[in-house]
């Protein structure tokens, strides 16, 4: 998860730089957009994402230790989602008074719930595994099940991006808003492609 975060931040920087080189932004605006992304990626994004990873893993551990029941699942979601959402970088860059903010919050909650459902499966594995590929193959017995699980997570991310694309005024970003949204979309499409290819490789080359 941490490596995925680092890869995403690097890809984001590459896409922002490419868009800046190709775009028509004012010469004086370009360094502001670049500085904003570089600072955000190195500080807020990394810190917030690491917090989200820890909250998600701690929530999964709590679920397994306290009893893997639906009642405990919902209780843990309600207790831990506020902390998860507080660290969410997309929501932090958005206007809380915007008409679509609650929609974005709901999608983020659905994302957290889906992460926890996946952990619920992974943390219950008792077989001996040597790496993440082994863990996935034990948890999801065939490629179809694994892909279905992956696509659920991808769909939630897609929903969040669409909300922002639908009305960019939700973002509290002073300059380069459209450029950043364009880079966000390109980054999502590339990451989706990479995830699907990695899944195919995991199941086709055991």
N, C-alpha and C positions, 0 to 999 in steps of 0.2 A: 504493500500500500504506500509506503514511504517512497519507494522507487518510482511508482506510478506518478506520485505527486511531483517528484523532481523532473521526470520526463515531460509532464504536462507543462510545468513552468518554463522549461527550456524550449519546448515547442511554441508556447505562447510568445516568448521573447523573439523567436525566429520569425513568427508570423507578423508580429507587430512591426519589426524592422522591415520586413518585406513590403507590408502595406504602406509604411511611411515612405519607402523608396519609390513606390509606384504611384502614390497618391498625389493629390493637388493641394494638400494643406499648406497654409502660409508658412514660409521659411521660419518664422519666429514661433509658430505653434508646434512644429515637429519636435523640437527638443523637450517641450513641456509634456507631450504625450509619452515620449520615450522615458523621461524622468519619472513620470507617474507610474508607468508599468514596472520599470526597474525597481523602484522603491517598494511598490506593492508586492511584487513577486518575492523580493528578498526579505521582506519583513512581515507584513500583514498576512499575505497568502500562505506563506510557509508556516508561520506560527498558528494561524487559525486552522489550517488543514491538519496539522499535527495534533491539535486539541481535539478535532473531530474524530480522528483515527483513535485516539486514546479513549474518548467517550464511548465510541462504538464498541471497541474491544472490551472495555470495562463493563458495558451494558450486557454484552454477550456472556461474559464470565459470570456476572451476577445472575443472569437468567439460568445458567447451567447449575450454579451452586445452590440457588434458592428453590429450584424446581422448574423444570421445563414445561410449565403449563401455560395454557392460553391466558389465564387470569394473571399470572406473573408477568407474562409477555406484555400485556397491555399496561400493567402497572409500571413496569420498567420504562416503556416507551413514554408514558406521561411524565414520569419523573426526570428522565434524561434528555428528552427532546429539547426542552427550553435551553439547556446548556449547549447542545449540539447546534441549535439554530443561532444562538448568540455568537458562535464562532464561524458561522457560515459566511464566506467572503462575498458571495453574490448578494445576499440579503443586506450585508453591511454597506454595499455600494448603491443600495436602492432607497428611494423615498418611502418612508413608512406610511405616509398619508396618501400615497398613490392608490388609485382605484384597483389596481391589479396586485397590490402588495400581499393581500391575504391569499390570493391564488398562488402566488409564488411561495408563500409560507407553507401552504398545504402540500404543494409538490415536494418541498424540502422534507416535510414530515413523512410523506409517502416514500421518499428516497431512504430516509433513516430506517423506517419500518422494514423496507426490503433488505437493507444491509443487515439488519438484526435477524431477519428470517434466514438469510444465508449463513450468518454466523451460528445460528441455532443448529444448523446442519453440520457445519464444519467442526464446531467445538465438541460435538457428540461423537466424532469419529474415534474409535478405539484401536483400529488397525494400525500397524506400524507403517509409517510413511517416511520417505527420505526428502521430499521437497514439495513445493506447492502443487506441481503437476500431479504427483501421486495423490495428494490430499483431495484434489478436485475429482480425479478419476474414481476414488473410493466414495466420495460424497455423491457424485452424480454418475451413475453407472454407465450411462451412454452419452454420446455427443449431443443427441437431441435434447436431453434433459438439461445438460450444461448450457447449451445455446439458448434454450428457453429462459433459463435463469438470467443469463447475461443480457438478453434482449429486454427483459423487464427493467433492469437497471438503466440501460441505454434509453429506453422510452421515457423514464422519469427525467433524465437529463435533457432529453429533447423537449419535453413539455416546458421545463424551466427556461430554456433558450427561446422557445417560441413566444413565451409571455413577454420577454424582453424585446424580441424582434417586433412583436405586435405593436408595442408602444414604448419606444426608447426613452421617453420622458421619465420613465420609472427610475432611470439611473441618475445618481447624484454625481455626475462627472461633468466638469466644466467644459473641457475641450476634447475633440477627437472621439466623441461618443459613437458615431457611425462606424468609424474605423475599428474601434475596439470590438463592437458587436460583430463586424465582418470577420475579424480575426478569431473571435469566440466561436463562430459558426464553423470556420475552416478547421480550427483546432479540434472541435467536437467530431467532425466528419473523419479527420485523420485518426483520432484516438479510437473511434468506433471501428474503423478498418483494422487498426493494429490489434485491438482486443479480439476481434473475430478471427483474425489470422493466428493469433496466439492460441486461441481455443482449438482451432482446427489442428494446429501443430501438436498440442497437448494430447489429443485423442488419436491422431493419425500416426504419430511417431512415438510410441510408448517405449 
